[in-house]
Amino acid sequence: MASTACSTPSCLLAPAATVERSSQEMTIDQPPAPVADKRREADEETLDSVVASSRSALSRIPFIGQLSKLQELENFSAGKKPGFMINELKNMQELTGKLSISNIHIIKNVHEAKDANMIEKKHLESFELKGKIVLRDVLEGLQPHMNLQELTIEGYGARIFLDWMLQGHVFTNLQYLHVVNCRLLEVLSPFGKFPSLKHLTLDSLPSMKHADGTSFGCLQNLEEFKVSSMRAWVVWSHVEQDHGPFLPHVKKFQLLNCPVLE
């Protein structure tokens, strides 16, 4: 492996360079913060805690879908009982910002998943799908709107990726993609089809063994790439003539716990 130039401040100093330190040190005692400032900071921390608790409590309200004009619902836990099922999200088309749906393994089939009508929620910016060994049909039915900017998929339980993930070109605004703890996944999506993708995280995909330019080629805008805990990953190949330059604009690249990668 070629050696890299040292860029630490100590390396940049000439060998004979010295740093002189004054023999007299000056200390300045800072006055204590006013009591009013401390109280204000405490009040702000309390308010932040109350707001966070309120947002979490929203997901536990039965029949929350009746609040069809609600704009903020950061967390929703899919349940089995009426009033807590995924179809509560059906008419909540004004949701904005971030939405994280957990326990999606509880959803029985694609028809039940489609009742959430996620594909019509055009104001969402960040979407998280979390569960344990989630059926492929279920995630197919939770396809988000093409305006999405950030997507997290956690606990997907199939060997190949979703059909709507294979159509990355329609997600023209997607910049952040996280694929986490998908223990049966063997075939990755062609991530290069996401035209605006800047940050890609792949974590805990123990069944994935091979990757080539089909998955990682043409990532012209990617700036940060994190790969970890892919313990069966053996081969990573890339043919520039077929798939273009290899990660030409990546500024940060982490490769952790991939012990058999050649």
Secondary structure by P-SEA (a helix, b strand, c coil): ccccccccccccccccbbbbbbcbbbbbbbccccaaaaaaaaaaaaaaaaaaaaaaacccccccccccccccccbbbbbccccccccccccccccccbbbbccccccccccccccccccccccccbbbbbbccccaaaaaaacccccccbbbbccccccccccccccccccccccbbbbcccccccccccccccccccbbbbcccccccccccccccccccccbbbbcccccccbbbbcccccccccccccbbbbccccccc
